[in-house]
Amino acid sequence: MARILLTAIGSFSADIVIKELKAKGHHVIGADMYPGPWIADACNVDRFYRAPPAVEGDLFIGFISDVCHDEQIDYVIPLTDPEVDLLCCLKESFLASGTVLCVPDENTVRLCRNKYRLPIFLNEAGIENIIPTTLLADDADVEFPMIIKPVSGRSSQGCHRVADEIKLEYLKNTLNGSDYVRQPLLKGNIVTVDVVRDSLTGETVCIPRRELLRNPKGAGTTVEIFEEPELERISALIAEKVGINGTANFEFIETAGGEFYFLEINPRFSAGVAFTQMAGYDMVSNHLNCFMGRPIDRKLSIEKMIIARKYQEYVTMRL
């Protein structure tokens, strides 16, 4: 079995990822920027390390390199966006030392992150129902209400809802228009699709869910697992076009008329990957399979259900 380093084990997806990897017999090392007693899952890994924040760049990379050397790590699975962004350009150097970074290639990650380039790319690739996207600085037809978001933003950070010309002009005068995009604000349900793709064979599995309740950071807390062949086909096509290998999650808006409009891609486990595991597909193990050279499982029967998430308290240290 493999020796695996998981980063950001205080994040939403960590609990199910740790459970599934350990259930398969893997040796799991966990890391997080906060002290172990602050992280419930620090008690569930074989060894815990406190890491510097990913925003510290070289310090974080040096830390990961040292842990990989000391623990003889075979695979690194980063669980949050800043870590994926930082590590995706280092795959070859880590591989030369015997460690596989389980992230998509740099070009894929950079494309997924760019909320201006990505919709243009997908439009040119023939993907339908892409929300019209322009730079804030561009002279373009104005349609209210609209949403203005950073070109490279994540988790709804820096987004502005704009209902009239007054607020639009204010934002155009206070923001760098080349760093923000604008889109018409569509009403509807947020639908997340958990996707795993084996880039060697092209085999792709897509599991959609409606987010009935979500927290302010965009993580679903009550969801409905459902099947929609056309949405799954489009998601698989998008994954192929952008070059996904392993797991990613796609977000769509489902309008009242039942149409699905593409929103964005996060090239990592979704915060709600546990929902997909509960519905009957092992997204965690199949993500690892993509980097181990093993075939991924085909989608068989998925149980349609509503799942609600709750939080549980743990004593991590007695003082």
C-alpha positions as CSV (number, residue, x, y, z in Angstrom):
1,M,0.0,0.0,0.0
2,A,1.1,3.6,-0.6
3,R,2.4,6.3,1.8
4,I,0.3,9.4,1.2
5,L,0.6,13.0,2.4
6,L,-2.7,14.9,2.7
7,T,-2.5,18.7,3.1
8,A,-5.1,21.0,4.6
9,I,-6.7,18.3,6.7
10,G,-8.8,20.8,8.5
11,S,-10.8,21.4,5.2
12,F,-14.3,20.0,4.5
13,S,-13.2,17.1,2.3
14,A,-10.5,15.8,4.6
15,D,-12.5,13.6,6.8
16,I,-13.9,11.3,4.1
17,V,-10.6,11.3,2.2
18,I,-8.7,10.1,5.3
19,K,-11.3,7.5,6.0
20,E,-11.4,6.0,2.5
21,L,-7.6,6.0,2.1
22,K,-7.1,4.3,5.5
23,A,-9.9,1.8,4.7
24,K,-7.9,0.8,1.7
25,G,-4.8,0.2,3.9
26,H,-2.8,3.3,2.9
27,H,-0.4,5.0,5.4
28,V,-1.7,8.5,5.7
29,I,0.3,11.5,6.8
30,G,-1.7,14.7,7.5
31,A,-0.6,18.3,7.4
32,D,-2.4,21.6,8.2
33,M,-1.4,25.2,8.9
34,Y,-3.0,25.0,12.3
35,P,-1.8,23.1,15.4
36,G,-2.9,19.5,15.7
37,P,-5.2,20.1,18.7
38,W,-7.2,22.5,16.6
39,I,-7.8,19.9,13.9
40,A,-10.2,17.1,14.6
41,D,-8.7,14.9,11.9
42,A,-5.2,15.2,13.2
43,C,-6.2,12.3,15.5
44,N,-7.2,10.2,12.5
45,V,-3.9,10.2,10.5
46,D,-0.9,8.1,11.1
47,R,1.2,11.2,11.7
48,F,0.5,14.9,11.8
49,Y,2.7,17.8,10.8
50,R,2.0,21.5,11.2
51,A,2.6,23.2,7.8
52,P,3.4,26.8,6.9
53,P,0.5,28.4,4.9
54,A,0.6,27.8,1.2
55,V,0.7,31.6,0.6
56,E,4.2,31.5,2.0
57,G,5.3,29.9,-1.3
58,D,8.8,28.6,-1.1
59,L,8.5,27.9,2.6
60,F,5.5,25.7,2.0
61,I,7.2,23.9,-0.9
62,G,10.3,23.3,1.2
63,F,8.1,21.8,3.9
64,I,6.3,19.5,1.6
65,S,9.6,18.4,0.1
66,D,11.1,17.7,3.5
67,V,8.1,15.6,4.7
68,C,8.1,13.6,1.4
69,H,11.8,12.8,2.0
70,D,11.5,12.0,5.7
71,E,8.3,10.0,5.4
72,Q,9.1,8.4,2.0
73,I,5.9,9.7,0.5
74,D,4.6,8.1,-2.7
75,Y,1.7,10.5,-3.3
76,V,0.7,14.0,-2.2
77,I,-3.0,15.0,-2.4
78,P,-3.5,18.7,-1.7
79,L,-7.1,19.5,-0.6
80,T,-7.4,23.3,-1.1
81,D,-7.0,25.7,-4.0
82,P,-3.9,27.6,-2.9
83,E,-2.0,24.3,-2.5
84,V,-3.1,23.0,-5.9
85,D,-2.1,26.3,-7.5
86,L,1.3,26.2,-6.0
87,L,2.1,22.5,-6.5
88,C,0.8,22.0,-10.0
89,C,3.9,23.5,-11.6
90,L,6.2,21.2,-9.6
91,K,5.0,17.8,-10.7
92,E,8.2,16.9,-12.6
93,S,10.6,17.9,-9.9
94,F,8.8,15.9,-7.3
95,L,8.4,12.9,-9.6
96,A,12.2,12.9,-10.0
97,S,12.5,12.4,-6.3
98,G,9.9,9.6,-6.3
99,T,6.8,11.4,-5.3
100,V,3.7,11.9,-7.4
101,L,1.7,15.1,-6.9
102,C,-2.0,14.2,-7.5
103,V,-3.1,17.4,-9.2
104,P,-3.8,18.2,-12.9
105,D,-1.1,19.6,-15.1
106,E,-0.2,23.3,-14.7
107,N,-1.8,24.4,-17.9
108,T,-5.1,22.8,-16.9
109,V,-5.1,24.4,-13.4
110,R,-4.3,27.8,-14.8
111,L,-7.1,27.5,-17.3
112,C,-9.6,26.4,-14.7
113,R,-8.6,29.3,-12.4
114,N,-9.1,32.0,-15.1
115,K,-12.8,33.0,-15.1
116,Y,-12.2,35.1,-18.3
117,R,-10.2,32.6,-20.4
118,L,-12.1,29.5,-19.4
119,P,-15.6,30.5,-20.8
120,I,-14.0,31.7,-24.0
121,F,-12.1,28.5,-24.3
122,L,-15.2,26.4,-23.7
123,N,-17.2,28.4,-26.2
124,E,-14.6,27.9,-28.9
125,A,-14.6,24.2,-28.0
126,G,-18.3,24.0,-28.9
127,I,-19.6,23.7,-25.3
128,E,-23.1,25.2,-25.1
129,N,-24.8,27.2,-22.3
130,I,-21.7,29.1,-21.2
131,I,-22.7,32.2,-19.3
132,P,-21.6,35.3,-21.4
133,T,-18.5,36.7,-19.8
134,T,-16.7,40.0,-20.4
135,L,-14.0,41.9,-18.6
136,L,-15.3,44.7,-16.4
137,A,-13.0,47.1,-18.4
138,D,-14.6,46.1,-21.7
139,D,-17.2,48.2,-23.6
140,A,-20.0,45.7,-23.7
141,D,-23.8,45.6,-23.6
142,V,-25.0,45.9,-20.0
143,E,-27.6,43.6,-18.6
144,F,-28.9,44.0,-15.0
145,P,-28.7,42.3,-12.6
146,M,-25.1,41.1,-13.1
147,I,-22.4,39.7,-11.0
148,I,-18.8,41.0,-11.0
149,K,-16.1,38.6,-9.8
150,P,-12.3,38.4,-9.8
151,V,-10.7,36.8,-12.8
152,S,-8.7,34.5,-10.5
153,G,-11.1,34.5,-7.5
154,R,-12.3,31.4,-5.5
155,S,-15.0,30.5,-3.0
156,S,-17.2,33.5,-3.9
157,Q,-14.5,35.8,-2.5
158,G,-14.6,39.3,-4.0
159,C,-17.9,38.9,-5.8
160,H,-20.3,41.8,-6.2
161,R,-24.0,41.7,-7.2
162,V,-24.9,44.8,-9.3
163,A,-28.5,45.8,-9.9
164,D,-28.0,49.3,-11.5
165,E,-25.8,51.6,-13.3
166,I,-24.8,53.6,-10.2
167,K,-23.1,50.6,-8.5
168,L,-21.6,49.5,-11.8
169,E,-19.9,52.8,-12.3
170,Y,-18.7,52.8,-8.7
171,L,-17.1,49.4,-9.2
172,K,-15.6,50.4,-12.5
173,N,-14.0,53.4,-10.8
174,T,-12.7,51.5,-7.8
175,L,-11.6,48.1,-9.2
176,N,-9.0,47.2,-11.8
177,G,-11.3,46.5,-14.7
178,S,-8.8,43.9,-16.2
179,D,-8.8,41.9,-13.0
180,Y,-12.6,41.4,-12.9
181,V,-15.2,39.8,-15.1
182,R,-18.9,40.5,-15.4
183,Q,-21.7,38.1,-16.1
184,P,-25.5,38.2,-16.2
185,L,-26.9,37.0,-12.8
186,L,-28.9,33.9,-13.5
187,K,-31.5,32.7,-11.0
188,G,-31.7,29.0,-10.2
189,N,-30.2,26.1,-8.2
190,I,-26.5,25.6,-7.8
191,V,-25.6,22.1,-9.2
192,T,-22.2,20.6,-8.4
193,V,-20.9,17.7,-10.5
194,D,-18.1,15.6,-9.0
195,V,-16.0,14.4,-11.9
196,V,-13.2,11.9,-12.1
197,R,-11.3,11.4,-15.3
198,D,-8.5,9.0,-16.3
199,S,-6.6,11.0,-18.9
200,L,-4.9,7.8,-20.2
201,T,-8.1,6.1,-21.2
202,G,-10.6,9.0,-21.3
203,E,-12.9,7.1,-19.0
204,T,-14.9,9.7,-17.0
205,V,-17.5,9.4,-14.3
206,C,-19.8,12.3,-13.3
207,I,-22.1,12.5,-10.3
208,P,-24.3,15.6,-10.0
209,R,-26.1,17.0,-7.0
210,R,-28.4,20.0,-6.3
211,E,-27.3,22.1,-3.5
212,L,-30.5,22.8,-1.5
213,L,-28.7,24.6,1.3
214,R,-25.1,26.0,1.2
215,N,-23.0,28.1,3.5
216,P,-21.7,31.6,2.7
217,K,-18.4,30.1,1.3
218,G,-20.3,28.0,-1.3
219,A,-20.2,24.6,0.4
220,G,-23.4,22.6,0.2
221,T,-24.8,21.5,3.5
222,T,-28.0,19.8,2.2
223,V,-27.9,18.3,-1.2
224,E,-30.0,16.1,-3.6
225,I,-28.2,13.4,-5.5
226,F,-29.7,12.9,-8.9
227,E,-29.0,11.6,-12.4
228,E,-29.1,13.7,-15.6
229,P,-27.5,12.1,-18.6
230,E,-27.1,15.3,-20.7
231,L,-25.5,17.2,-17.8
232,E,-23.1,14.2,-17.2
233,R,-22.3,14.1,-20.9
234,I,-21.5,17.9,-21.0
235,S,-19.4,17.6,-17.8
236,A,-17.4,14.7,-19.3
237,L,-16.8,16.7,-22.5
238,I,-15.6,19.7,-20.5
239,A,-13.3,17.5,-18.5
240,E,-11.8,16.2,-21.7
241,K,-11.4,19.6,-23.3
242,V,-9.6,21.2,-20.4
243,G,-7.5,18.1,-19.7
244,I,-8.6,17.0,-16.3
245,N,-6.8,14.0,-14.8
246,G,-8.2,12.8,-11.5
247,T,-10.9,14.5,-9.6
248,A,-12.4,17.9,-10.1
249,N,-15.8,19.5,-9.4
250,F,-17.8,21.6,-11.8
251,E,-20.6,24.1,-10.9
252,F,-23.6,24.9,-12.9
253,I,-26.8,27.0,-12.5
254,E,-30.0,25.1,-13.1
255,T,-32.7,27.5,-14.3
256,A,-36.4,27.2,-13.7
257,G,-36.7,25.9,-17.2
258,G,-34.4,23.0,-16.5
259,E,-31.3,24.3,-18.5
260,F,-27.8,24.0,-17.0
261,Y,-25.4,26.9,-17.4
262,F,-21.7,26.3,-16.7
263,L,-20.2,28.4,-13.9
264,E,-16.7,27.2,-12.9
265,I,-14.2,24.4,-12.3
266,N,-12.4,23.6,-9.1
267,P,-9.5,21.1,-9.9
268,R,-9.6,19.3,-6.6
269,F,-12.0,17.3,-4.4
270,S,-15.2,19.2,-3.8
271,A,-16.1,20.2,-0.2
272,G,-19.0,17.8,-0.6
273,V,-17.2,14.8,-2.0
274,A,-18.5,12.8,1.0
275,F,-22.0,13.1,-0.6
276,T,-20.8,11.3,-3.7
277,Q,-19.2,8.6,-1.6
278,M,-22.5,8.1,0.3
279,A,-24.4,7.9,-3.0
280,G,-22.3,4.9,-4.1
281,Y,-19.2,6.0,-6.0
282,D,-15.7,6.0,-4.5
283,M,-14.4,9.2,-5.8
284,V,-11.4,9.2,-3.4
285,S,-9.9,5.8,-4.4
286,N,-10.5,6.5,-8.1
287,H,-8.8,9.8,-7.9
288,L,-5.7,8.0,-6.6
289,N,-6.1,5.3,-9.3
290,C,-5.7,8.1,-12.0
291,F,-2.2,8.7,-10.6
292,M,-1.3,5.1,-9.9
293,G,-1.9,4.0,-13.5
294,R,-4.9,1.9,-12.5
295,P,-8.3,2.0,-14.3
296,I,-11.1,3.9,-12.6
297,D,-14.3,2.1,-11.7
298,R,-17.2,2.6,-14.0
299,K,-20.4,4.3,-12.7
300,L,-22.9,1.6,-11.9
301,S,-25.9,2.3,-9.7
302,I,-26.1,5.6,-7.9
303,E,-28.7,6.0,-5.2
304,K,-30.8,9.1,-5.6
305,M,-31.2,10.7,-2.2
306,I,-31.2,13.9,-0.1
307,I,-28.3,14.2,2.3
308,A,-27.9,16.7,5.1
309,R,-24.6,17.5,6.7
310,K,-24.1,18.2,10.4
311,Y,-21.1,19.1,12.5
312,Q,-19.8,17.1,15.4
313,E,-17.5,18.1,18.3
314,Y,-14.4,16.3,19.4
315,V,-12.1,16.7,22.4
316,T,-8.6,16.9,20.9
317,M,-6.7,17.8,24.1
318,R,-7.4,17.9,27.8
319,L,-5.7,20.7,29.6
